[in-house]
């Protein structure tokens, strides 16, 4: 059985994949739902992960490309 941390890491990995492929531009509701699902465990997330989720939400809301270069 997966631990909470493993589930969160899996969801964060999925979020990263979706952002880096700019999938959020085509399916913003789906990716936003993923960020909200991750946010349910806000108190367990590291500061870095919280910031990442917040940046992701801004990119989704503003329909910005996710450029990691």
N, C-alpha and C positions, 0 to 999 in steps of 0.2 A: 504494500500500500504506500502510495506517495505521501510524503510529508507536506505540510503547508508550504515550507520553503521551496521544496522541489516543484510544487504546483505553480508557485509564484514565478520561479525561475523559468519554467516552461512557458508561461504566459508572457513574461518579459522578452524571452527569446522570440516568440511569435510576433510580438509587437515590433521588435527590432527588424525582423525580416520584412514585415509589411511596410514599415516606414522606409527602409533602405531601397525597396523596390517601388516606392511611391504608390503602393496599392491604396493608400489612404485617400489619394486624389480621385480614384474611381469608386471607392466604397467607403466613404467617410463614416457612415452610420455604423458599419460593422467594426471598423477600427476604433471608433469612439466607444462602442460598447465594450470592447476589449480593455480599453484604458479604465473604464468605470468598474469593470470586473476586478481589475488589478487594485484599483483604489479602495475596494472594500477592505483590504488588508493594510491600509495606510500605516498603521502603527508598527507593523512588522517590517516594512520596507526601509532600506537604508536611505540616507539623505540623497545620495546619488541617484538611486532608483526613483525616488519621489520627483526629483528635478527632471529626470528623463521623461516620466509620465506627463508631467506638466508641460514640458516642451512639445511632446507628442500631441497633446490636446490642442495647444496653440497652432501647431502645424495643420492639424485636421480642421479646426475652426476657420483658419485663415486660408485654407487650401494652398499651403506653401509646399514646394518641393523639398524633400529631405535630402540634402546634399552633404555627404560625409567627407568630401575631399577638401 
